Amino acid sequence: KTLALSEAAQSVNFEANRLQSLAAAGVRVPRVVLRTQDFFVLDDCGTVVATLLEDWPCATWRRELQQLATELGEFHAAGHWHGSAQIRNITLLDGKTYRIDFEERFGTALPLPVTQVHDLIVFLNSVALAGPIDEAETRLLLPMLLECYFSAQPDPEIRRLIARILPLMRSLSCLARPFQRWSRKGIRRLLLMVDLLATVNTPS
């Protein structure tokens, strides 16, 4: 009821097509078991990582999140983009992860490295904002995740793009900085994110 029927049909087709295309390329995504003009049904593929993380001990989330960062790098190195790469859109079932939620369309109109940088920043930010991860853990964990990602995705264009957007992110962080005292997490994690991205070495 929140979408006009024509928009709903387009959204259903777009996401179902992406799921089937990614599955054909060997990406772990839910199988489309039923598809109509108005909706589609997917296989159950476990619980989202954002929920599981709430009960994981520190050692477990460090291990699992590093693996997710590596998998994101491998996913990108294979020529793919997600669009919504937050940990709430990654599930875990029987030790295997699955990607869900492929509604975003902007990647079809942008260069692949741009969409991949977006995925990376969204992923890191979702980790930084996860419930049990405090600021000290964020400072420790995010550089580890970034290292895992670049080990799997060595494309120098990703680093170049980060360097190009960094001035804009610094400007935004300067605007946000005075308000951090009223922000429980969001603004402080944004500032940490900018500091982290500034450490990314740009290839010569």
C-alpha positions in Angstrom: 0.0 0.0 0.0 3.0 2.3 0.3 3.8 2.1 -3.4 1.8 2.7 -6.6 1.2 -0.6 -8.3 3.4 0.3 -11.3 6.3 1.3 -8.9 5.8 -1.9 -6.9 5.9 -4.1 -10.0 9.1 -2.4 -11.2 10.7 -2.8 -7.8 9.7 -6.5 -7.6 11.1 -7.2 -11.1 14.4 -5.3 -10.5 15.2 -7.0 -7.2 14.2 -10.4 -8.3 16.2 -10.0 -11.5 19.3 -8.9 -9.5 18.9 -11.9 -7.1 18.7 -14.4 -10.0 21.6 -12.7 -11.9 23.8 -12.8 -8.8 22.9 -16.4 -8.0 23.9 -17.3 -11.6 27.2 -15.6 -11.0 27.9 -17.8 -8.0 27.0 -15.2 -5.3 25.2 -16.6 -2.2 21.8 -14.9 -2.2 18.4 -16.3 -1.3 16.8 -18.4 -4.0 13.7 -16.9 -5.6 11.2 -19.7 -5.1 8.0 -17.9 -6.2 7.6 -14.8 -8.4 4.5 -13.0 -9.4 3.7 -9.5 -10.8 3.2 -8.1 -7.3 5.7 -10.0 -5.0 8.3 -12.7 -4.8 9.1 -15.3 -2.1 12.7 -16.2 -1.1 14.2 -19.2 0.7 15.0 -18.7 4.3 18.7 -17.8 4.6 19.1 -17.4 8.4 19.3 -14.5 10.7 20.8 -11.0 9.9 24.3 -10.4 11.3 23.2 -7.2 13.0 20.9 -9.2 15.2 23.3 -12.0 15.9 26.0 -9.5 16.8 24.0 -8.4 19.8 24.7 -11.7 21.6 28.2 -12.4 20.2 31.2 -12.1 22.5 33.9 -9.7 21.4 36.2 -12.4 20.0 33.3 -13.7 17.9 32.3 -10.4 16.3 35.9 -9.5 15.5 36.3 -12.8 13.7 33.0 -12.8 11.9 33.2 -9.1 10.9 36.7 -9.5 9.5 35.4 -12.4 7.4 32.5 -10.2 6.2 35.0 -7.5 5.2 37.0 -10.0 3.3 33.8 -11.3 1.6 32.8 -7.8 0.6 36.2 -7.3 -1.0 35.9 -10.6 -2.9 32.4 -9.7 -4.0 33.7 -6.4 -5.3 36.8 -8.0 -6.9 34.4 -10.3 -8.8 32.8 -7.2 -10.4 29.7 -6.9 -8.2 28.0 -4.2 -6.1 25.4 -4.5 -3.4 23.8 -1.1 -2.9 22.8 -1.8 0.7 25.8 -3.5 2.2 24.9 -2.9 5.9 25.3 -5.8 8.3 21.5 -5.8 8.6 21.5 -7.0 5.0 23.8 -9.9 5.5 22.5 -13.2 7.0 24.2 -16.2 8.4 22.9 -19.8 8.1 24.9 -22.9 8.9 28.2 -21.0 8.8 27.5 -19.4 5.4 26.6 -15.8 4.7 24.0 -14.6 2.3 23.4 -11.1 0.9 19.8 -9.7 0.9 18.0 -6.5 -0.1 18.9 -5.5 -3.6 16.3 -2.7 -4.1 18.8 0.0 -4.8 19.2 1.0 -8.4 21.8 3.7 -8.5 24.5 1.3 -9.2 23.1 0.7 -12.7 23.8 4.4 -13.6 27.2 4.9 -11.8 30.7 3.6 -12.5 31.3 0.4 -10.6 34.1 1.7 -8.3 31.8 4.5 -7.1 29.1 2.0 -6.1 31.8 -0.2 -4.5 33.1 2.7 -2.4 29.6 3.4 -1.3 29.2 -0.3 -0.3 32.4 -0.1 1.7 31.5 3.1 3.6 28.0 1.8 4.3 29.4 -1.5 5.6 31.9 0.1 7.9 29.4 2.7 9.2 26.9 -0.1 10.0 29.5 -1.9 12.1 30.4 1.3 13.9 26.8 1.9 14.8 26.1 -1.7 15.9 24.6 -1.9 19.4 27.4 -3.6 21.5 30.3 -2.0 19.7 31.6 0.9 21.8 33.9 3.7 20.7 37.1 2.1 21.8 36.2 -1.1 20.0 35.3 0.9 16.9 38.8 2.5 16.8 40.3 -1.0 17.1 38.0 -2.9 14.7 37.5 -0.6 11.7 41.1 -0.5 10.6 41.2 -4.3 10.8 38.1 -4.5 8.6 39.6 -2.0 6.1 42.7 -4.1 5.9 40.7 -7.3 5.3 38.7 -5.6 2.6 41.8 -4.3 0.7 43.5 -7.6 1.0 40.6 -9.1 -1.0 40.0 -6.1 -3.3 43.3 -4.5 -4.4 41.8 -2.3 -7.1 43.7 1.0 -6.7 40.7 3.0 -8.1 38.9 2.3 -4.8 41.7 4.1 -2.9 41.7 6.9 -5.4 38.0 7.5 -5.0 38.2 7.5 -1.2 40.9 10.2 -1.5 38.7 12.2 -3.8 35.7 12.2 -1.5 37.7 12.7 1.7 37.6 16.5 1.5 33.8 16.5 1.3 33.6 14.1 4.3 35.9 16.3 6.3 33.8 19.3 5.5 30.7 17.4 6.7 32.4 16.3 9.8 33.5 19.9 10.6 29.8 20.9 10.4 28.7 18.0 12.6 31.5 18.2 15.2 29.8 21.0 17.3 26.7 18.7 17.8 28.5 15.5 18.9 27.7 16.2 22.5 24.0 15.6 21.7 24.7 12.5 19.6 24.9 9.2 21.4 26.8 7.5 18.6 26.1 8.7 15.1 28.2 11.9 14.8 31.1 10.5 16.9 31.3 7.5 14.7 31.2 9.7 11.6 34.2 11.5 12.9 36.0 8.2 13.5 35.1 7.1 10.0 36.7 10.2 8.4 39.8 9.7 10.5 40.0 6.1 9.3 39.5 6.9 5.6 42.3 9.5 5.9 44.7 6.6 6.6 43.9 5.0 3.3 47.1 5.3 1.1 46.5 6.6 -2.4 48.4 4.6 -5.1 50.9 6.6 -7.1 
